[in-house]
Amino acid sequence: MSGNKTVWQEENKLEQSLKEIKHKIIVMSGKGGVGKSTIATNLAVSLSKKGFKVGILDADIHGPSIPKLLGIENSKAYEKNGKITPININENLKVMSIGFMLPKTTSPVIWRGPLKLKLIRQFLQDVQWDKLDYLVIDLPPGTGDESISIAQLIKKIDGALIITTPQEVALLSVQKSINFAKRLNVSILGLIENMSGFNCPYCHKEINIFGKGKSEEVCKRMKIDFLGKIPIRCEIAKASDKGKPFVLDYKEFDFSKIFENIVEKIIQKTQIM
């Protein structure tokens, strides 16, 4: 009987915590190296700039990169009154990652599924998120334990944002992410094509290093929205390495304006849900 009571108490804590969060967005990719965490970080920062209360949950337990992308990789989370205190970037943005709980930034996490599920539950129910307009959840690549756990623990996810590059190998993998979301009855907000085209600094022509046009074909075939293309730019890499989101450091550049247009589409989609 006591075991059933404990389970009920845990479920109630999780439900109460999630009730304080209006919109939950998961950011997915079929494979690594497509810029998913960069997109998730800049999405959260952009939403916070618009006055929304935003949280970022870095659910990539084995390869957390959100702390580095925000320049807070040496920050540490702590517990207060039975709650884990996230890192506050400003009055509108807070972050939680296993990276804040490791002894060193290079320390590996060597865990199996049950431990990962336990930590993700803690991140959802025991972190002091308070009231949020948006919780942006950066999932690891693929469709493994973390993605399944998030989808099962959060009863109502507003939608999945899927990130790819124009490469055929990435597009093959991303279709698995689309089918994963559909299988678990998670709405798909749309697909973003990252690293789409490079402007040569010498001839000023666009070079499609990873190909062109395949992402839109996939979206049409799988009946999901194509949200836009983010080009390859050196400034995006520089901003990430410095821990400064590109929507802040390069807000007047073409790629930031393209991204802001994508963010507006995401806001419109979530606000009508």
C-alpha positions as CSV (number, residue, x, y, z in Angstrom):
1,M,0.0,0.0,0.0
2,S,2.8,2.4,0.9
3,G,4.4,1.7,-2.5
4,N,1.2,2.7,-4.3
5,K,1.0,5.9,-2.1
6,T,4.6,6.8,-3.1
7,V,3.9,6.4,-6.8
8,W,0.7,8.5,-6.5
9,Q,2.7,11.2,-4.6
10,E,5.4,11.3,-7.3
11,E,2.8,11.5,-10.1
12,N,1.0,14.3,-8.3
13,K,4.2,16.2,-7.9
14,L,5.0,15.8,-11.6
15,E,1.4,16.9,-12.5
16,Q,1.5,20.0,-10.3
17,S,4.9,21.0,-11.7
18,L,3.8,20.7,-15.3
19,K,0.6,22.6,-14.7
20,E,2.7,25.7,-14.1
21,I,4.1,25.5,-17.7
22,K,1.8,26.7,-20.5
23,H,3.7,25.4,-23.5
24,K,6.1,22.5,-23.8
25,I,8.2,22.2,-27.0
26,I,10.6,19.3,-27.7
27,V,13.5,19.9,-30.1
28,M,14.6,16.7,-32.0
29,S,16.9,15.6,-34.7
30,G,17.5,12.2,-36.3
31,K,21.3,12.4,-35.9
32,G,23.9,14.5,-34.2
33,G,25.8,17.4,-35.7
34,V,22.9,19.2,-37.3
35,G,22.8,22.2,-34.9
36,K,19.8,21.1,-32.8
37,S,21.1,22.5,-29.5
38,T,22.1,25.8,-31.2
39,I,18.5,26.1,-32.6
40,A,17.0,25.2,-29.2
41,T,19.1,27.7,-27.3
42,N,18.4,30.5,-29.8
43,L,14.7,29.7,-29.8
44,A,14.5,30.0,-26.0
45,V,16.6,33.2,-25.9
46,S,14.4,34.7,-28.7
47,L,11.2,33.8,-26.8
48,S,12.6,35.4,-23.6
49,K,13.5,38.6,-25.5
50,K,9.8,38.9,-26.5
51,G,8.8,38.9,-22.9
52,F,7.9,35.3,-22.4
53,K,8.9,33.4,-19.3
54,V,11.1,30.6,-20.6
55,G,12.9,27.5,-19.4
56,I,15.4,25.4,-21.2
57,L,15.7,21.8,-20.2
58,D,18.9,20.1,-21.5
59,A,17.7,16.5,-21.7
60,D,20.9,15.3,-23.5
61,I,22.4,13.5,-20.5
62,H,25.5,12.1,-22.2
63,G,26.3,15.2,-24.3
64,P,24.9,18.3,-22.6
65,S,25.9,21.4,-24.7
66,I,23.3,24.0,-23.6
67,P,25.6,25.3,-20.8
68,K,28.4,25.9,-23.2
69,L,26.2,27.6,-25.8
70,L,25.0,30.0,-23.1
71,G,28.5,30.6,-21.7
72,I,27.5,29.2,-18.2
73,E,29.3,25.8,-18.3
74,N,31.0,26.5,-15.0
75,S,27.7,27.2,-13.1
76,K,26.4,24.8,-10.5
77,A,22.9,23.9,-9.6
78,Y,22.0,23.4,-5.9
79,E,19.1,22.2,-3.9
80,K,17.0,24.5,-1.7
81,N,13.8,23.5,0.3
82,G,13.6,20.2,-1.6
83,K,13.8,21.8,-5.0
84,I,16.6,22.0,-7.5
85,T,17.4,25.6,-8.4
86,P,18.0,26.2,-12.1
87,I,20.5,28.7,-13.4
88,N,18.8,32.1,-14.1
89,I,20.2,33.8,-17.2
90,N,17.9,36.8,-16.7
91,E,14.4,37.5,-15.3
92,N,12.8,35.7,-18.2
93,L,15.1,32.7,-18.8
94,K,16.2,29.8,-16.7
95,V,18.2,26.7,-17.5
96,M,18.7,23.2,-16.2
97,S,21.2,20.6,-17.4
98,I,23.1,17.7,-16.0
99,G,26.2,19.8,-16.9
100,F,25.5,21.9,-13.8
101,M,25.8,18.7,-11.6
102,L,29.1,17.3,-12.9
103,P,32.4,17.7,-11.1
104,K,34.1,18.9,-14.4
105,T,32.9,19.9,-17.8
106,T,34.8,16.9,-19.2
107,S,33.3,14.3,-16.8
108,P,31.4,11.5,-18.7
109,V,28.0,10.3,-17.6
110,I,28.0,6.4,-17.8
111,W,24.4,5.5,-17.1
112,R,21.9,3.0,-18.2
113,G,18.2,3.7,-18.9
114,P,16.6,3.6,-15.4
115,L,19.0,6.2,-14.0
116,K,18.3,8.5,-17.0
117,L,14.6,8.1,-16.5
118,K,14.9,9.0,-12.8
119,L,16.9,12.2,-13.6
120,I,14.5,13.3,-16.3
121,R,11.6,12.9,-13.9
122,Q,13.6,15.0,-11.4
123,F,14.2,17.7,-14.0
124,L,10.5,17.9,-14.7
125,Q,9.1,17.7,-11.2
126,D,11.8,18.8,-8.8
127,V,13.3,21.8,-10.6
128,Q,12.0,25.2,-9.4
129,W,10.7,26.2,-12.8
130,D,7.8,28.2,-11.3
131,K,5.4,29.6,-13.9
132,L,6.6,29.5,-17.5
133,D,5.1,30.4,-20.8
134,Y,7.5,28.0,-22.6
135,L,9.7,25.1,-21.6
136,V,12.0,24.2,-24.5
137,I,13.4,20.7,-24.1
138,D,16.6,19.9,-26.0
139,L,16.5,16.1,-26.6
140,P,19.6,14.0,-27.6
141,P,19.8,12.9,-31.3
142,G,17.7,9.9,-32.2
143,T,14.8,8.2,-30.5
144,G,16.3,6.6,-27.4
145,D,15.5,6.5,-23.7
146,E,15.4,10.2,-23.1
147,S,13.0,11.0,-25.9
148,I,10.7,8.2,-24.9
149,S,10.8,9.2,-21.2
150,I,9.9,12.9,-22.0
151,A,7.1,11.8,-24.3
152,Q,5.6,9.5,-21.7
153,L,6.1,11.8,-18.6
154,I,4.6,14.9,-20.2
155,K,1.0,14.2,-21.0
156,K,0.6,17.2,-23.2
157,I,3.5,18.3,-25.4
158,D,2.5,21.3,-27.6
159,G,4.7,20.0,-30.4
160,A,8.0,18.7,-31.7
161,L,10.4,20.9,-33.6
162,I,12.6,18.8,-35.9
163,I,16.0,19.9,-37.1
164,T,17.9,18.6,-40.0
165,T,20.5,19.5,-42.6
166,P,20.1,19.1,-46.4
167,Q,22.3,15.9,-46.5
168,E,20.4,12.8,-47.5
169,V,21.9,10.8,-44.5
170,A,20.4,13.5,-42.2
171,L,17.0,13.5,-44.0
172,L,16.9,9.7,-43.8
173,S,17.4,9.9,-40.0
174,V,15.0,12.8,-39.5
175,Q,12.1,10.8,-41.0
176,K,12.5,8.4,-38.1
177,S,12.1,11.3,-35.7
178,I,8.9,12.4,-37.6
179,N,7.5,8.8,-37.3
180,F,8.6,8.6,-33.7
181,A,6.6,11.8,-32.9
182,K,3.6,10.5,-34.8
183,R,3.7,7.1,-33.1
184,L,3.6,8.7,-29.7
185,N,0.8,11.2,-30.7
186,V,3.1,14.2,-30.4
187,S,2.1,17.1,-32.8
188,I,4.9,18.3,-35.1
189,L,5.3,22.0,-35.2
190,G,7.5,21.7,-38.2
191,L,10.9,21.1,-39.6
192,I,13.9,23.6,-39.8
193,E,16.7,23.0,-42.3
194,N,19.9,24.1,-40.8
195,M,23.3,24.6,-42.6
196,S,21.4,25.4,-45.7
197,G,23.6,27.1,-48.3
198,F,26.9,29.0,-47.9
199,N,27.7,32.4,-49.4
200,C,31.2,32.3,-50.8
201,P,33.1,35.3,-49.4
202,Y,35.1,35.6,-52.7
203,C,32.6,35.1,-55.6
204,H,29.5,35.9,-53.4
205,K,27.6,33.0,-54.9
206,E,25.6,30.6,-52.8
207,I,27.1,27.1,-52.6
208,N,24.8,24.3,-51.5
209,I,27.4,22.2,-49.7
210,F,25.0,19.6,-48.4
211,G,22.5,19.7,-51.3
212,K,19.3,21.6,-51.9
213,G,15.5,21.1,-51.8
214,K,15.3,17.7,-50.2
215,S,13.9,18.9,-46.9
216,E,10.9,20.5,-48.4
217,E,10.2,17.3,-50.4
218,V,10.3,15.3,-47.2
219,C,7.9,17.7,-45.5
220,K,5.4,17.5,-48.4
221,R,5.6,13.7,-48.5
222,M,5.2,13.3,-44.7
223,K,2.6,16.1,-44.4
224,I,4.4,18.4,-41.9
225,D,5.1,22.1,-42.1
226,F,8.5,23.4,-43.5
227,L,9.4,26.3,-41.2
228,G,12.5,27.7,-43.0
229,K,16.2,27.4,-43.8
230,I,19.1,28.7,-41.7
231,P,22.2,29.2,-43.8
232,I,25.8,28.3,-42.9
233,R,27.5,31.3,-41.5
234,C,30.8,31.6,-39.7
235,E,29.2,34.1,-37.2
236,I,26.8,31.4,-35.9
237,A,29.8,29.1,-35.1
238,K,31.7,32.0,-33.5
239,A,28.7,33.0,-31.4
240,S,28.2,29.4,-30.2
241,D,31.9,29.1,-29.3
242,K,31.8,32.3,-27.3
243,G,28.6,31.2,-25.4
244,K,26.6,34.1,-26.9
245,P,23.4,33.2,-28.9
246,F,23.5,34.5,-32.4
247,V,20.0,36.2,-32.0
248,L,21.8,38.5,-29.5
249,D,25.2,39.1,-31.0
250,Y,24.2,39.1,-34.7
251,K,20.6,40.2,-34.5
252,E,20.9,42.5,-37.6
253,F,22.3,39.7,-39.8
254,D,20.2,37.9,-42.4
255,F,20.3,34.5,-40.6
256,S,19.0,36.1,-37.4
257,K,16.1,37.7,-39.3
258,I,15.3,34.4,-41.0
259,F,15.3,32.7,-37.6
260,E,13.1,35.4,-36.0
261,N,10.6,34.7,-38.7
262,I,10.7,31.0,-37.8
263,V,10.2,31.9,-34.1
264,E,7.1,33.9,-35.0
265,K,5.6,30.9,-36.8
266,I,6.3,28.7,-33.7
267,I,4.6,31.3,-31.4
268,Q,1.5,31.4,-33.7
269,K,1.3,27.6,-33.8
270,T,1.5,27.2,-30.0
271,Q,-0.7,30.1,-29.1
272,I,-3.7,28.6,-30.9
273,M,-3.2,25.2,-29.1
